Amino acid sequence: MPARIVGFVLVPALVQLLIGLFVMVRNTGNGSFVGLAAMLFGLMGIPITATLNYVVSTWWAKTRLQRHIAFTLVLTSIYPGLLIALWVLVS
C-alpha cells in the first residue's frame, strides 16, 4: 500500500474510530444518548471521511504536502469535533 493511502486515509479513519469508541464507552450507562449518537454518526461519518480523503489524496498527488496535510486534518476533525461538542453540551 502506498504511504499516501496509509497516511491520509487509514490513519485518520483509525483516529476517528478511536475517538468515537472513547465517546461511546464513556457514555454508557448514564442515561445519555450521546453514545448512541456517536455510533450512528460514526456509521456515516467515518466512511464518508475516508472516501473523501482517498479521493483528495489521489487527485492531489502532486500538490504540496503541507496543503494536503492541512486539508486532511480539517476534514478529519469534523466528526470528532461534532462528537466532543455533543458530549460537552449534554454533560
Biopython code that builds the backbone (N, CA, C, O; Angstrom):
import numpy as np
from Bio.PDB.StructureBuilder import StructureBuilder

atoms = [
    (1, "MET", "N", (0.839, -1.182, 0.000)),
    (1, "MET", "CA", (0.000, 0.000, 0.000)),
    (1, "MET", "C", (0.883, 1.243, 0.000)),
    (1, "MET", "O", (1.854, 1.319, 0.752)),
    (2, "PRO", "N", (0.551, 2.196, -0.828)),
    (2, "PRO", "CA", (1.360, 3.420, -0.836)),
    (2, "PRO", "C", (1.261, 4.162, 0.492)),
    (2, "PRO", "O", (0.270, 4.065, 1.216)),
    (3, "ALA", "N", (2.304, 4.891, 0.777)),
    (3, "ALA", "CA", (2.360, 5.628, 2.044)),
    (3, "ALA", "C", (1.304, 6.720, 2.113)),
    (3, "ALA", "O", (0.818, 7.041, 3.197)),
    (4, "ARG", "N", (0.945, 7.293, 0.975)),
    (4, "ARG", "CA", (-0.095, 8.331, 0.989)),
    (4, "ARG", "C", (-1.439, 7.777, 1.431)),
    (4, "ARG", "O", (-2.166, 8.435, 2.176)),
    (5, "ILE", "N", (-1.778, 6.574, 0.979)),
    (5, "ILE", "CA", (-3.060, 5.975, 1.359)),
    (5, "ILE", "C", (-3.068, 5.664, 2.849)),
    (5, "ILE", "O", (-4.057, 5.921, 3.535)),
    (6, "VAL", "N", (-1.978, 5.117, 3.345)),
    (6, "VAL", "CA", (-1.900, 4.796, 4.766)),
    (6, "VAL", "C", (-1.942, 6.078, 5.596)),
    (6, "VAL", "O", (-2.673, 6.156, 6.583)),
    (7, "GLY", "N", (-1.172, 7.067, 5.203)),
    (7, "GLY", "CA", (-1.071, 8.292, 5.989)),
    (7, "GLY", "C", (-2.269, 9.210, 5.909)),
    (7, "GLY", "O", (-2.595, 9.901, 6.875)),
    (8, "PHE", "N", (-2.928, 9.222, 4.758)),
    (8, "PHE", "CA", (-4.016, 10.178, 4.572)),
    (8, "PHE", "C", (-5.408, 9.565, 4.568)),
    (8, "PHE", "O", (-6.399, 10.295, 4.532)),
    (9, "VAL", "N", (-5.506, 8.232, 4.604)),
    (9, "VAL", "CA", (-6.820, 7.588, 4.621)),
    (9, "VAL", "C", (-6.979, 6.695, 5.846)),
    (9, "VAL", "O", (-7.936, 6.854, 6.604)),
    (10, "LEU", "N", (-6.066, 5.771, 6.048)),
    (10, "LEU", "CA", (-6.226, 4.787, 7.117)),
    (10, "LEU", "C", (-5.961, 5.358, 8.507)),
    (10, "LEU", "O", (-6.707, 5.070, 9.443)),
    (11, "VAL", "N", (-4.922, 6.156, 8.652)),
    (11, "VAL", "CA", (-4.614, 6.731, 9.971)),
    (11, "VAL", "C", (-5.711, 7.692, 10.445)),
    (11, "VAL", "O", (-6.118, 7.603, 11.603)),
    (12, "PRO", "N", (-6.208, 8.612, 9.596)),
    (12, "PRO", "CA", (-7.328, 9.448, 10.056)),
    (12, "PRO", "C", (-8.587, 8.650, 10.376)),
    (12, "PRO", "O", (-9.305, 8.985, 11.318)),
    (13, "ALA", "N", (-8.864, 7.603, 9.606)),
    (13, "ALA", "CA", (-10.039, 6.771, 9.908)),
    (13, "ALA", "C", (-9.857, 6.053, 11.246)),
    (13, "ALA", "O", (-10.811, 5.918, 12.011)),
    (14, "LEU", "N", (-8.647, 5.597, 11.527)),
    (14, "LEU", "CA", (-8.376, 4.944, 12.803)),
    (14, "LEU", "C", (-8.508, 5.922, 13.966)),
    (14, "LEU", "O", (-9.040, 5.566, 15.017)),
    (15, "VAL", "N", (-8.031, 7.140, 13.787)),
    (15, "VAL", "CA", (-8.164, 8.160, 14.837)),
    (15, "VAL", "C", (-9.639, 8.476, 15.089)),
    (15, "VAL", "O", (-10.061, 8.588, 16.240)),
    (16, "GLN", "N", (-10.415, 8.620, 14.027)),
    (16, "GLN", "CA", (-11.847, 8.870, 14.191)),
    (16, "GLN", "C", (-12.530, 7.708, 14.884)),
    (16, "GLN", "O", (-13.397, 7.912, 15.734)),
    (17, "LEU", "N", (-12.152, 6.501, 14.531)),
    (17, "LEU", "CA", (-12.734, 5.319, 15.150)),
    (17, "LEU", "C", (-12.423, 5.262, 16.639)),
    (17, "LEU", "O", (-13.296, 4.939, 17.444)),
    (18, "LEU", "N", (-11.187, 5.573, 17.008)),
    (18, "LEU", "CA", (-10.806, 5.542, 18.417)),
    (18, "LEU", "C", (-11.505, 6.635, 19.228)),
    (18, "LEU", "O", (-11.924, 6.394, 20.360)),
    (19, "ILE", "N", (-11.631, 7.821, 18.660)),
    (19, "ILE", "CA", (-12.343, 8.897, 19.371)),
    (19, "ILE", "C", (-13.821, 8.552, 19.513)),
    (19, "ILE", "O", (-14.413, 8.780, 20.568)),
    (20, "GLY", "N", (-14.418, 8.007, 18.463)),
    (20, "GLY", "CA", (-15.818, 7.587, 18.551)),
    (20, "GLY", "C", (-16.019, 6.486, 19.577)),
    (20, "GLY", "O", (-16.995, 6.505, 20.326)),
    (21, "LEU", "N", (-15.102, 5.524, 19.617)),
    (21, "LEU", "CA", (-15.180, 4.451, 20.598)),
    (21, "LEU", "C", (-15.017, 4.985, 22.015)),
    (21, "LEU", "O", (-15.703, 4.537, 22.933)),
    (22, "PHE", "N", (-14.112, 5.939, 22.195)),
    (22, "PHE", "CA", (-13.921, 6.552, 23.509)),
    (22, "PHE", "C", (-15.190, 7.245, 23.984)),
    (22, "PHE", "O", (-15.584, 7.090, 25.140)),
    (23, "VAL", "N", (-15.830, 8.003, 23.111)),
    (23, "VAL", "CA", (-17.063, 8.710, 23.479)),
    (23, "VAL", "C", (-18.182, 7.709, 23.766)),
    (23, "VAL", "O", (-18.975, 7.910, 24.686)),
    (24, "MET", "N", (-18.249, 6.638, 22.983)),
    (24, "MET", "CA", (-19.281, 5.628, 23.221)),
    (24, "MET", "C", (-19.088, 4.939, 24.569)),
    (24, "MET", "O", (-20.050, 4.749, 25.313)),
    (25, "VAL", "N", (-17.860, 4.568, 24.884)),
    (25, "VAL", "CA", (-17.587, 3.859, 26.140)),
    (25, "VAL", "C", (-17.806, 4.772, 27.341)),
    (25, "VAL", "O", (-18.320, 4.327, 28.367)),
    (26, "ARG", "N", (-17.428, 6.025, 27.231)),
    (26, "ARG", "CA", (-17.574, 6.958, 28.349)),
    (26, "ARG", "C", (-19.031, 7.306, 28.641)),
    (26, "ARG", "O", (-19.337, 7.779, 29.735)),
    (27, "ASN", "N", (-19.930, 7.084, 27.694)),
    (27, "ASN", "CA", (-21.324, 7.479, 27.870)),
    (27, "ASN", "C", (-22.275, 6.300, 27.939)),
    (27, "ASN", "O", (-23.450, 6.447, 27.602)),
    (28, "THR", "N", (-21.814, 5.154, 28.357)),
    (28, "THR", "CA", (-22.717, 4.020, 28.509)),
    (28, "THR", "C", (-23.169, 3.939, 29.957)),
    (28, "THR", "O", (-22.361, 4.075, 30.876)),
    (29, "GLY", "N", (-24.447, 3.720, 30.158)),
    (29, "GLY", "CA", (-24.985, 3.520, 31.491)),
    (29, "GLY", "C", (-25.336, 4.769, 32.262)),
    (29, "GLY", "O", (-25.730, 4.667, 33.424)),
    (30, "ASN", "N", (-25.213, 5.943, 31.673)),
    (30, "ASN", "CA", (-25.560, 7.156, 32.417)),
    (30, "ASN", "C", (-26.862, 7.785, 31.925)),
    (30, "ASN", "O", (-27.178, 8.915, 32.298)),
    (31, "GLY", "N", (-27.610, 7.081, 31.106)),
    (31, "GLY", "CA", (-28.900, 7.580, 30.647)),
    (31, "GLY", "C", (-28.810, 8.573, 29.507)),
    (31, "GLY", "O", (-29.831, 9.124, 29.097)),
    (32, "SER", "N", (-27.629, 8.819, 28.987)),
    (32, "SER", "CA", (-27.453, 9.762, 27.901)),
    (32, "SER", "C", (-27.437, 9.021, 26.566)),
    (32, "SER", "O", (-27.016, 7.867, 26.486)),
    (33, "PHE", "N", (-27.894, 9.691, 25.542)),
    (33, "PHE", "CA", (-27.910, 9.102, 24.217)),
    (33, "PHE", "C", (-26.706, 9.553, 23.389)),
    (33, "PHE", "O", (-26.709, 9.396, 22.168)),
    (34, "VAL", "N", (-25.685, 10.106, 24.028)),
    (34, "VAL", "CA", (-24.506, 10.562, 23.295)),
    (34, "VAL", "C", (-23.756, 9.379, 22.695)),
    (34, "VAL", "O", (-23.243, 9.474, 21.581)),
    (35, "GLY", "N", (-23.688, 8.262, 23.425)),
    (35, "GLY", "CA", (-23.025, 7.082, 22.887)),
    (35, "GLY", "C", (-23.728, 6.546, 21.655)),
    (35, "GLY", "O", (-23.078, 6.139, 20.693)),
    (36, "LEU", "N", (-25.047, 6.543, 21.678)),
    (36, "LEU", "CA", (-25.817, 6.118, 20.511)),
    (36, "LEU", "C", (-25.619, 7.078, 19.351)),
    (36, "LEU", "O", (-25.471, 6.651, 18.205)),
    (37, "ALA", "N", (-25.614, 8.363, 19.641)),
    (37, "ALA", "CA", (-25.379, 9.353, 18.584)),
    (37, "ALA", "C", (-23.980, 9.196, 17.998)),
    (37, "ALA", "O", (-23.795, 9.334, 16.789)),
    (38, "ALA", "N", (-22.994, 8.908, 18.848)),
    (38, "ALA", "CA", (-21.635, 8.699, 18.354)),
    (38, "ALA", "C", (-21.578, 7.495, 17.429)),
    (38, "ALA", "O", (-20.896, 7.526, 16.406)),
    (39, "MET", "N", (-22.291, 6.440, 17.785)),
    (39, "MET", "CA", (-22.309, 5.253, 16.940)),
    (39, "MET", "C", (-23.014, 5.531, 15.612)),
    (39, "MET", "O", (-22.526, 5.130, 14.556)),
    (40, "LEU", "N", (-24.151, 6.210, 15.660)),
    (40, "LEU", "CA", (-24.886, 6.489, 14.433)),
    (40, "LEU", "C", (-24.148, 7.490, 13.546)),
    (40, "LEU", "O", (-24.132, 7.338, 12.324)),
    (41, "PHE", "N", (-23.536, 8.516, 14.150)),
    (41, "PHE", "CA", (-22.733, 9.452, 13.354)),
    (41, "PHE", "C", (-21.523, 8.743, 12.755)),
    (41, "PHE", "O", (-21.110, 9.044, 11.635)),
    (42, "GLY", "N", (-20.961, 7.804, 13.503)),
    (42, "GLY", "CA", (-19.799, 7.074, 13.017)),
    (42, "GLY", "C", (-20.111, 6.173, 11.842)),
    (42, "GLY", "O", (-19.261, 5.958, 10.978)),
    (43, "LEU", "N", (-21.338, 5.638, 11.802)),
    (43, "LEU", "CA", (-21.722, 4.800, 10.673)),
    (43, "LEU", "C", (-21.675, 5.563, 9.353)),
    (43, "LEU", "O", (-21.387, 4.990, 8.301)),
    (44, "MET", "N", (-21.962, 6.857, 9.422)),
    (44, "MET", "CA", (-21.914, 7.665, 8.205)),
    (44, "MET", "C", (-20.630, 8.472, 8.102)),
    (44, "MET", "O", (-20.047, 8.581, 7.023)),
    (45, "GLY", "N", (-20.191, 9.031, 9.210)),
    (45, "GLY", "CA", (-19.084, 9.987, 9.179)),
    (45, "GLY", "C", (-17.736, 9.391, 8.830)),
    (45, "GLY", "O", (-16.983, 9.982, 8.056)),
    (46, "ILE", "N", (-17.416, 8.234, 9.385)),
    (46, "ILE", "CA", (-16.093, 7.651, 9.153)),
    (46, "ILE", "C", (-15.931, 7.176, 7.703)),
    (46, "ILE", "O", (-14.911, 7.495, 7.092)),
    (47, "PRO", "N", (-16.885, 6.431, 7.118)),
    (47, "PRO", "CA", (-16.703, 6.045, 5.708)),
    (47, "PRO", "C", (-16.716, 7.232, 4.734)),
    (47, "PRO", "O", (-15.977, 7.239, 3.750)),
    (48, "ILE", "N", (-17.550, 8.219, 5.010)),
    (48, "ILE", "CA", (-17.583, 9.393, 4.128)),
    (48, "ILE", "C", (-16.256, 10.133, 4.181)),
    (48, "ILE", "O", (-15.723, 10.539, 3.149)),
    (49, "THR", "N", (-15.723, 10.308, 5.386)),
    (49, "THR", "CA", (-14.442, 10.997, 5.522)),
    (49, "THR", "C", (-13.313, 10.197, 4.877)),
    (49, "THR", "O", (-12.451, 10.772, 4.211)),
    (50, "ALA", "N", (-13.308, 8.887, 5.066)),
    (50, "ALA", "CA", (-12.266, 8.057, 4.446)),
    (50, "ALA", "C", (-12.355, 8.108, 2.921)),
    (50, "ALA", "O", (-11.331, 8.155, 2.241)),
    (51, "THR", "N", (-13.570, 8.098, 2.386)),
    (51, "THR", "CA", (-13.732, 8.185, 0.935)),
    (51, "THR", "C", (-13.256, 9.535, 0.405)),
    (51, "THR", "O", (-12.561, 9.599, -0.609)),
    (52, "LEU", "N", (-13.630, 10.603, 1.089)),
    (52, "LEU", "CA", (-13.178, 11.935, 0.657)),
    (52, "LEU", "C", (-11.668, 12.072, 0.772)),
    (52, "LEU", "O", (-11.034, 12.667, -0.100)),
    (53, "ASN", "N", (-11.081, 11.531, 1.837)),
    (53, "ASN", "CA", (-9.621, 11.577, 1.973)),
    (53, "ASN", "C", (-8.941, 10.783, 0.867)),
    (53, "ASN", "O", (-7.896, 11.198, 0.366)),
    (54, "TYR", "N", (-9.514, 9.647, 0.476)),
    (54, "TYR", "CA", (-8.937, 8.865, -0.618)),
    (54, "TYR", "C", (-9.018, 9.628, -1.938)),
    (54, "TYR", "O", (-8.050, 9.680, -2.697)),
    (55, "VAL", "N", (-10.180, 10.218, -2.202)),
    (55, "VAL", "CA", (-10.334, 10.975, -3.451)),
    (55, "VAL", "C", (-9.368, 12.147, -3.497)),
    (55, "VAL", "O", (-8.732, 12.402, -4.519)),
    (56, "VAL", "N", (-9.264, 12.853, -2.387)),
    (56, "VAL", "CA", (-8.359, 14.009, -2.342)),
    (56, "VAL", "C", (-6.909, 13.555, -2.472)),
    (56, "VAL", "O", (-6.118, 14.211, -3.150)),
    (57, "SER", "N", (-6.550, 12.445, -1.834)),
    (57, "SER", "CA", (-5.153, 12.003, -1.912)),
    (57, "SER", "C", (-4.792, 11.494, -3.301)),
    (57, "SER", "O", (-3.622, 11.552, -3.678)),
    (58, "THR", "N", (-5.744, 11.002, -4.069)),
    (58, "THR", "CA", (-5.426, 10.599, -5.439)),
    (58, "THR", "C", (-5.444, 11.781, -6.403)),
    (58, "THR", "O", (-4.653, 11.819, -7.346)),
    (59, "TRP", "N", (-6.322, 12.730, -6.184)),
    (59, "TRP", "CA", (-6.363, 13.898, -7.066)),
    (59, "TRP", "C", (-5.224, 14.857, -6.789)),
    (59, "TRP", "O", (-4.684, 15.462, -7.715)),
    (60, "TRP", "N", (-4.852, 15.006, -5.530)),
    (60, "TRP", "CA", (-3.812, 15.955, -5.158)),
    (60, "TRP", "C", (-2.470, 15.273, -4.999)),
    (60, "TRP", "O", (-1.706, 15.633, -4.104)),
    (61, "ALA", "N", (-2.165, 14.318, -5.822)),
    (61, "ALA", "CA", (-0.929, 13.556, -5.666)),
    (61, "ALA", "C", (0.309, 14.424, -5.908)),
    (61, "ALA", "O", (1.383, 14.124, -5.386)),
    (62, "LYS", "N", (0.171, 15.476, -6.680)),
    (62, "LYS", "CA", (1.339, 16.296, -7.000)),
    (62, "LYS", "C", (1.310, 17.675, -6.350)),
    (62, "LYS", "O", (2.085, 18.551, -6.734)),
    (63, "THR", "N", (0.438, 17.880, -5.386)),
    (63, "THR", "CA", (0.399, 19.173, -4.709)),
    (63, "THR", "C", (1.378, 19.169, -3.535)),
    (63, "THR", "O", (1.989, 18.151, -3.208)),
    (64, "ARG", "N", (1.500, 20.323, -2.923)),
    (64, "ARG", "CA", (2.423, 20.431, -1.790)),
    (64, "ARG", "C", (1.917, 19.620, -0.618)),
    (64, "ARG", "O", (0.713, 19.531, -0.380)),
    (65, "LEU", "N", (2.840, 19.036, 0.107)),
    (65, "LEU", "CA", (2.496, 18.152, 1.209)),
    (65, "LEU", "C", (1.839, 18.917, 2.360)),
    (65, "LEU", "O", (0.940, 18.384, 3.010)),
    (66, "GLN", "N", (2.264, 20.149, 2.624)),
    (66, "GLN", "CA", (1.681, 20.927, 3.717)),
    (66, "GLN", "C", (0.206, 21.214, 3.463)),
    (66, "GLN", "O", (-0.607, 21.150, 4.385)),
    (67, "ARG", "N", (-0.135, 21.524, 2.241)),
    (67, "ARG", "CA", (-1.539, 21.796, 1.911)),
    (67, "ARG", "C", (-2.382, 20.532, 2.058)),
    (67, "ARG", "O", (-3.513, 20.573, 2.543)),
    (68, "HIS", "N", (-1.821, 19.433, 1.640)),
    (68, "HIS", "CA", (-2.528, 18.160, 1.745)),
    (68, "HIS", "C", (-2.737, 17.766, 3.214)),
    (68, "HIS", "O", (-3.819, 17.308, 3.582)),
    (69, "ILE", "N", (-1.737, 17.937, 4.030)),
    (69, "ILE", "CA", (-1.848, 17.627, 5.464)),
    (69, "ILE", "C", (-2.881, 18.525, 6.126)),
    (69, "ILE", "O", (-3.695, 18.053, 6.920)),
    (70, "ALA", "N", (-2.855, 19.814, 5.807)),
    (70, "ALA", "CA", (-3.808, 20.749, 6.410)),
    (70, "ALA", "C", (-5.240, 20.396, 6.019)),
    (70, "ALA", "O", (-6.134, 20.415, 6.865)),
    (71, "PHE", "N", (-5.463, 20.079, 4.764)),
    (71, "PHE", "CA", (-6.807, 19.727, 4.322)),
    (71, "PHE", "C", (-7.286, 18.438, 4.980)),
    (71, "PHE", "O", (-8.446, 18.335, 5.380)),
    (72, "THR", "N", (-6.400, 17.460, 5.094)),
    (72, "THR", "CA", (-6.761, 16.194, 5.733)),
    (72, "THR", "C", (-7.090, 16.401, 7.207)),
    (72, "THR", "O", (-8.051, 15.819, 7.711)),
    (73, "LEU", "N", (-6.313, 17.217, 7.900)),
    (73, "LEU", "CA", (-6.595, 17.487, 9.312)),
    (73, "LEU", "C", (-7.938, 18.180, 9.501)),
    (73, "LEU", "O", (-8.693, 17.841, 10.413)),
    (74, "VAL", "N", (-8.233, 19.141, 8.650)),
    (74, "VAL", "CA", (-9.513, 19.852, 8.763)),
    (74, "VAL", "C", (-10.671, 18.919, 8.456)),
    (74, "VAL", "O", (-11.666, 18.907, 9.180)),
    (75, "LEU", "N", (-10.553, 18.141, 7.398)),
    (75, "LEU", "CA", (-11.628, 17.228, 7.021)),
    (75, "LEU", "C", (-11.826, 16.128, 8.058)),
    (75, "LEU", "O", (-12.957, 15.732, 8.340)),
    (76, "THR", "N", (-10.741, 15.641, 8.618)),
    (76, "THR", "CA", (-10.821, 14.557, 9.591)),
    (76, "THR", "C", (-11.321, 15.029, 10.949)),
    (76, "THR", "O", (-11.886, 14.235, 11.702)),
    (77, "SER", "N", (-11.130, 16.285, 11.276)),
    (77, "SER", "CA", (-11.523, 16.777, 12.600)),
    (77, "SER", "C", (-13.004, 17.135, 12.703)),
    (77, "SER", "O", (-13.461, 17.496, 13.787)),
    (78, "ILE", "N", (-13.764, 17.049, 11.620)),
    (78, "ILE", "CA", (-15.186, 17.396, 11.675)),
    (78, "ILE", "C", (-15.954, 16.402, 12.536)),
    (78, "ILE", "O", (-16.690, 16.813, 13.434)),
    (79, "TYR", "N", (-15.802, 15.105, 12.285)),
    (79, "TYR", "CA", (-16.543, 14.085, 13.041)),
    (79, "TYR", "C", (-16.160, 14.078, 14.526)),
    (79, "TYR", "O", (-17.058, 14.118, 15.367)),
    (80, "PRO", "N", (-14.879, 14.032, 14.887)),
    (80, "PRO", "CA", (-14.555, 14.087, 16.320)),
    (80, "PRO", "C", (-14.980, 15.399, 16.975)),
    (80, "PRO", "O", (-15.362, 15.413, 18.145)),
    (81, "GLY", "N", (-14.916, 16.486, 16.234)),
    (81, "GLY", "CA", (-15.358, 17.763, 16.786)),
    (81, "GLY", "C", (-16.841, 17.763, 17.110)),
    (81, "GLY", "O", (-17.258, 18.278, 18.147)),
    (82, "LEU", "N", (-17.640, 17.183, 16.217)),
    (82, "LEU", "CA", (-19.077, 17.058, 16.488)),
    (82, "LEU", "C", (-19.345, 16.195, 17.713)),
    (82, "LEU", "O", (-20.194, 16.530, 18.539)),
    (83, "LEU", "N", (-18.627, 15.092, 17.831)),
    (83, "LEU", "CA", (-18.832, 14.204, 18.975)),
    (83, "LEU", "C", (-18.465, 14.869, 20.294)),
    (83, "LEU", "O", (-19.211, 14.785, 21.269)),
    (84, "ILE", "N", (-17.333, 15.518, 20.317)),
    (84, "ILE", "CA", (-16.892, 16.158, 21.562)),
    (84, "ILE", "C", (-17.800, 17.327, 21.906)),
    (84, "ILE", "O", (-18.107, 17.547, 23.078)),
    (85, "ALA", "N", (-18.236, 18.082, 20.900)),
    (85, "ALA", "CA", (-19.178, 19.174, 21.174)),
    (85, "ALA", "C", (-20.505, 18.639, 21.727)),
    (85, "ALA", "O", (-21.065, 19.221, 22.655)),
    (86, "LEU", "N", (-21.000, 17.556, 21.172)),
    (86, "LEU", "CA", (-22.230, 16.942, 21.673)),
    (86, "LEU", "C", (-22.031, 16.435, 23.087)),
    (86, "LEU", "O", (-22.918, 16.593, 23.926)),
    (87, "TRP", "N", (-20.895, 15.833, 23.368)),
    (87, "TRP", "CA", (-20.600, 15.318, 24.696)),
    (87, "TRP", "C", (-20.538, 16.443, 25.722)),
    (87, "TRP", "O", (-21.041, 16.307, 26.837)),
    (88, "VAL", "N", (-19.913, 17.563, 25.334)),
    (88, "VAL", "CA", (-19.808, 18.715, 26.254)),
    (88, "VAL", "C", (-21.176, 19.356, 26.460)),
    (88, "VAL", "O", (-21.511, 19.754, 27.576)),
    (89, "LEU", "N", (-21.964, 19.458, 25.401)),
    (89, "LEU", "CA", (-23.290, 20.087, 25.541)),
    (89, "LEU", "C", (-24.224, 19.271, 26.442)),
    (89, "LEU", "O", (-25.015, 19.843, 27.192)),
    (90, "VAL", "N", (-24.136, 17.973, 26.373)),
    (90, "VAL", "CA", (-25.026, 17.124, 27.148)),
    (90, "VAL", "C", (-24.545, 16.985, 28.591)),
    (90, "VAL", "O", (-25.361, 16.842, 29.502)),
    (91, "SER", "N", (-23.253, 17.026, 28.806)),
    (91, "SER", "CA", (-22.703, 16.822, 30.161)),
    (91, "SER", "C", (-23.029, 17.941, 31.095)),
    (91, "SER", "O", (-22.634, 17.906, 32.260)),
]
sb = StructureBuilder()
sb.init_structure("model")
sb.init_model(0)
sb.init_chain("A")
sb.init_seg("    ")
for serial, (resi, resn, name, xyz) in enumerate(atoms, 1):
    if name == "N":
        sb.init_residue(resn, " ", resi, " ")
    sb.init_atom(name, np.array(xyz, "f"), 0.0, 1.0, " ", f" {name:<3s}", serial, name[0])
structure = sb.get_structure()
